[in-house]
Amino acid sequence: MRPSVRAVVAHLILLSGALVMILPFVWMLVTAFRAPDEIFQASLVPWPRNFHGLAHFQVVLDSVPIGRFMMNGLIVCLGILAIQLLVAIPAAYAFAKLPFRGRGLLFGAILGALSIPIHVTALPLYIGIAGAGLLNTYLAQMLPFLLSMFAIFLLRQVFRSFPDEIIDAARVDGMTEIEIVCTVLVPAARPAIAAFAVFSLVAHWNDLYWPMIVVSSTDLAPPPVGMLLFATAESGANYGALMAGATLITGPLVIAFLFARRHFIQGITMTGVR
């Protein structure tokens, strides 16, 4: 069948938006391979005229412990994600399937908390963490994010669409509520959990604001803070090296998303099913 004019226009608009979104990543990758004297030259050529090889990447590997930064980011991101899911999954099940007094009011408070950015609570959080002597620790980087209101909201939408008859049958068979969550609902909600995992990992891997406040040690710095220290102390105006470091940091996220994209799309669409 020949595509309609509306479908062609819609796809052209989507393609234009995709090109705009991907342009910074293309510029980052191309700059990582450009010669230093070519980086700021006005040119419409999208590829390096003078291929600089892996020299910029070698500068990054020789100047800063990029592997240490990425390991710190992995520890923090996986720690946050694990606690978020341990809290959000049973909470979402309770809001979706268990009647209790004040459920609507409490869920309204959770929706309200979604609108409060970390910048609003940064000062009291910092004072509390500093008073507890937890600055310059992995825990200090994780604490404000261990309870995810977005995860509770997302998984509640998925659990609400699950048939009550199956849950009632599991109760008749003698399963406890925890067993129902772990063996019945969680396997069915894997796409939504994968979608939230992508959101969480990307957000905290790229987070600069909070780690920059609570971390001053290079040994504990996650990738964004580590590259910031590298930019001010080592590279100066070497934007080729900065783009090479940014490429090394962004690469794992892109690869992980490519592997999880099918579950991510399926998980997002599941949240709209009643």
C-alpha positions as CSV (number, residue, x, y, z in Angstrom):
1,M,0.0,0.0,0.0
2,R,1.2,3.5,-0.8
3,P,1.8,5.6,2.3
4,S,-0.5,8.5,2.8
5,V,0.6,12.1,2.8
6,R,-0.1,12.5,6.5
7,A,2.1,9.5,7.3
8,V,5.0,10.8,5.2
9,V,4.8,14.2,6.8
10,A,4.6,12.7,10.3
11,H,7.7,10.6,9.6
12,L,9.6,13.5,8.1
13,I,8.8,15.5,11.3
14,L,10.0,12.7,13.5
15,L,13.1,12.2,11.4
16,S,13.9,15.9,11.7
17,G,13.5,15.8,15.5
18,A,15.7,12.7,15.6
19,L,18.5,14.5,13.6
20,V,18.3,17.5,15.9
21,M,18.6,15.2,19.0
22,I,21.5,13.2,17.6
23,L,23.5,16.1,16.3
24,P,25.3,16.9,19.6
25,F,26.4,13.3,19.9
26,V,27.7,13.3,16.3
27,W,29.6,16.5,17.0
28,M,31.1,15.0,20.2
29,L,32.3,11.9,18.3
30,V,33.7,13.8,15.4
31,T,35.5,16.3,17.6
32,A,37.1,13.4,19.5
33,F,38.9,12.4,16.3
34,R,39.7,15.9,14.9
35,A,43.1,17.5,15.0
36,P,43.3,20.3,17.6
37,D,43.7,23.1,15.0
38,E,40.6,21.9,13.2
39,I,38.1,21.8,16.1
40,F,37.1,25.5,15.9
41,Q,37.3,25.9,12.1
42,A,34.0,26.8,10.4
43,S,33.2,23.9,8.2
44,L,30.1,22.0,7.0
45,V,32.1,18.8,6.6
46,P,30.7,16.4,9.2
47,W,33.9,14.3,9.3
48,P,37.5,15.2,10.3
49,R,39.6,16.4,7.4
50,N,42.8,15.5,9.3
51,F,42.1,12.3,11.2
52,H,43.8,12.6,14.6
53,G,43.5,8.9,15.4
54,L,43.1,7.9,19.0
55,A,45.5,10.6,20.3
56,H,42.8,12.4,22.3
57,F,41.6,9.1,23.9
58,Q,45.2,8.4,24.8
59,V,45.5,11.8,26.6
60,V,42.4,11.0,28.6
61,L,43.6,7.5,29.6
62,D,47.1,8.9,30.5
63,S,45.8,11.9,32.4
64,V,42.9,10.8,34.6
65,P,41.7,7.5,36.1
66,I,38.7,7.3,33.7
67,G,38.2,3.6,34.6
68,R,37.9,4.6,38.3
69,F,35.4,7.3,37.5
70,M,33.3,4.8,35.5
71,M,33.5,2.2,38.3
72,N,32.4,4.8,40.9
73,G,29.4,5.7,38.6
74,L,28.5,2.0,38.2
75,I,28.6,1.4,42.0
76,V,26.4,4.4,42.7
77,C,23.9,3.8,39.8
78,L,23.4,0.1,40.6
79,G,23.1,0.8,44.3
80,I,20.5,3.4,43.7
81,L,18.6,1.3,41.3
82,A,18.6,-1.8,43.6
83,I,17.1,0.1,46.5
84,Q,14.7,2.0,44.4
85,L,13.2,-1.3,43.0
86,L,13.2,-3.0,46.4
87,V,11.1,-0.1,47.8
88,A,9.0,0.8,44.7
89,I,7.8,-2.7,43.7
90,P,5.9,-3.5,47.0
91,A,4.8,0.1,47.4
92,A,3.3,0.1,43.9
93,Y,1.6,-3.2,44.5
94,A,0.0,-1.8,47.6
95,F,-1.3,1.3,45.9
96,A,-2.6,-0.8,42.9
97,K,-4.2,-3.8,44.6
98,L,-4.4,-3.4,48.4
99,P,-7.2,-1.2,49.8
100,F,-6.1,0.7,52.9
101,R,-7.2,3.9,54.6
102,G,-5.7,7.1,53.1
103,R,-4.4,5.4,50.0
104,G,-5.7,8.1,47.7
105,L,-4.3,10.9,49.9
106,L,-0.9,9.2,50.2
107,F,-0.7,8.6,46.4
108,G,-1.6,12.3,45.9
109,A,1.4,13.2,48.1
110,I,3.6,11.0,45.9
111,L,2.4,12.7,42.8
112,G,3.1,16.1,44.5
113,A,6.6,14.9,45.4
114,L,7.3,14.3,41.7
115,S,7.2,18.0,41.1
116,I,9.9,18.9,43.7
117,P,13.4,19.0,42.2
118,I,16.5,18.0,44.1
119,H,17.7,21.6,44.1
120,V,14.9,22.5,46.5
121,T,16.0,20.0,49.2
122,A,19.7,20.1,48.5
123,L,20.6,22.4,51.4
124,P,18.9,20.5,54.2
125,L,20.0,17.2,52.7
126,Y,23.6,18.4,52.7
127,I,23.4,19.6,56.3
128,G,22.0,16.3,57.4
129,I,24.6,14.2,55.5
130,A,27.4,16.5,56.7
131,G,26.2,16.2,60.3
132,A,26.2,12.4,60.0
133,G,29.8,12.5,58.7
134,L,28.9,10.9,55.4
135,L,30.4,13.4,53.0
136,N,32.8,11.9,50.4
137,T,31.1,8.5,50.5
138,Y,29.1,6.4,48.1
139,L,26.2,6.5,50.5
140,A,26.1,10.3,50.3
141,Q,25.7,10.2,46.6
142,M,22.9,7.6,46.9
143,L,20.8,8.8,49.8
144,P,18.6,11.5,48.2
145,F,17.5,9.1,45.4
146,L,16.9,5.8,47.2
147,L,13.1,6.5,47.3
148,S,11.8,7.0,43.7
149,M,8.3,8.5,43.4
150,F,8.5,8.0,39.7
151,A,9.2,4.3,40.1
152,I,6.2,3.9,42.4
153,F,3.9,5.8,39.9
154,L,5.2,3.9,36.9
155,L,4.9,0.4,38.4
156,R,1.5,1.2,39.9
157,Q,0.1,1.9,36.5
158,V,1.4,-1.5,35.3
159,F,0.1,-3.4,38.3
160,R,-3.3,-1.8,38.0
161,S,-3.7,-3.4,34.6
162,F,-3.0,-6.9,36.0
163,P,-6.2,-9.0,36.4
164,D,-7.5,-9.3,39.9
165,E,-8.7,-12.8,39.2
166,I,-5.1,-14.1,38.9
167,I,-4.1,-12.5,42.2
168,D,-7.2,-13.9,43.9
169,A,-6.4,-17.4,42.6
170,A,-2.9,-17.1,43.9
171,R,-4.2,-16.2,47.3
172,V,-6.6,-19.2,47.2
173,D,-3.6,-21.4,46.5
174,G,-2.0,-20.1,49.7
175,M,0.5,-17.7,48.3
176,T,1.5,-14.7,50.5
177,E,1.4,-11.1,49.2
178,I,5.2,-11.1,48.9
179,E,5.1,-14.3,47.0
180,I,2.5,-12.9,44.6
181,V,4.6,-9.8,44.0
182,C,7.8,-11.8,43.4
183,T,6.5,-14.7,41.4
184,V,3.5,-13.3,39.6
185,L,3.7,-9.6,39.2
186,V,7.4,-8.9,38.8
187,P,7.8,-11.3,35.9
188,A,4.9,-9.7,34.1
189,A,6.2,-6.3,34.7
190,R,9.8,-6.9,33.5
191,P,9.4,-4.5,30.5
192,A,8.3,-1.7,32.8
193,I,11.1,-2.4,35.3
194,A,13.6,-2.4,32.4
195,A,12.2,0.9,31.2
196,F,12.6,2.4,34.7
197,A,16.1,1.0,35.0
198,V,17.1,2.9,31.8
199,F,15.6,6.1,33.2
200,S,17.4,5.7,36.5
201,L,20.8,4.6,35.2
202,V,20.9,7.4,32.6
203,A,19.8,10.1,35.1
204,H,22.3,9.1,37.8
205,W,25.1,8.3,35.5
206,N,24.9,11.8,34.1
207,D,24.2,13.6,37.3
208,L,26.6,16.4,38.1
209,Y,24.8,18.6,40.5
210,W,24.5,16.4,43.6
211,P,27.8,14.5,43.4
212,M,29.6,17.8,42.9
213,I,28.2,19.0,46.3
214,V,29.0,15.9,48.4
215,V,32.2,14.6,46.7
216,S,35.5,16.3,46.7
217,S,37.8,13.3,46.4
218,T,38.9,12.1,43.0
219,D,38.8,8.5,44.2
220,L,35.0,8.7,44.7
221,A,34.1,10.9,41.8
222,P,31.5,9.6,39.3
223,P,32.1,10.2,35.6
224,P,30.6,13.8,35.2
225,V,32.5,15.1,38.3
226,G,35.7,13.3,37.2
227,M,35.5,14.9,33.8
228,L,34.9,18.3,35.3
229,L,38.1,17.9,37.5
230,F,39.9,16.7,34.4
231,A,38.7,19.7,32.4
232,T,39.9,22.3,35.0
233,A,43.1,20.7,36.1
234,E,44.5,18.7,33.1
235,S,43.1,19.5,29.7
236,G,42.5,23.2,29.8
237,A,41.4,24.1,26.3
238,N,42.0,20.6,24.9
239,Y,38.4,20.1,23.8
240,G,39.4,17.1,21.7
241,A,40.4,15.3,24.9
242,L,37.2,16.5,26.6
243,M,35.1,15.1,23.8
244,A,37.1,11.8,23.8
245,G,36.4,11.5,27.6
246,A,32.7,12.3,27.0
247,T,32.6,9.6,24.3
248,L,34.1,7.0,26.7
249,I,31.5,7.9,29.4
250,T,28.5,8.0,27.0
251,G,29.4,4.8,25.2
252,P,28.3,2.3,27.9
253,L,24.9,4.1,28.2
254,V,24.3,3.9,24.4
255,I,25.3,0.2,24.3
256,A,23.1,-0.6,27.2
257,F,20.1,1.2,25.7
258,L,20.6,-0.6,22.3
259,F,20.3,-3.9,24.1
260,A,17.3,-2.8,26.2
261,R,15.5,-0.7,23.7
262,R,12.8,-3.3,23.0
263,H,12.0,-3.8,26.7
264,F,12.2,0.0,27.2
265,I,9.6,0.7,24.4
266,Q,7.3,-2.1,25.6
267,G,7.6,-0.9,29.2
268,I,6.6,2.6,28.3
269,T,3.6,1.5,26.3
270,M,2.5,-0.9,29.2
271,T,2.0,2.1,31.5
272,G,-0.9,3.4,29.4
273,V,-2.8,0.1,29.4
274,R,-5.7,-0.1,31.9
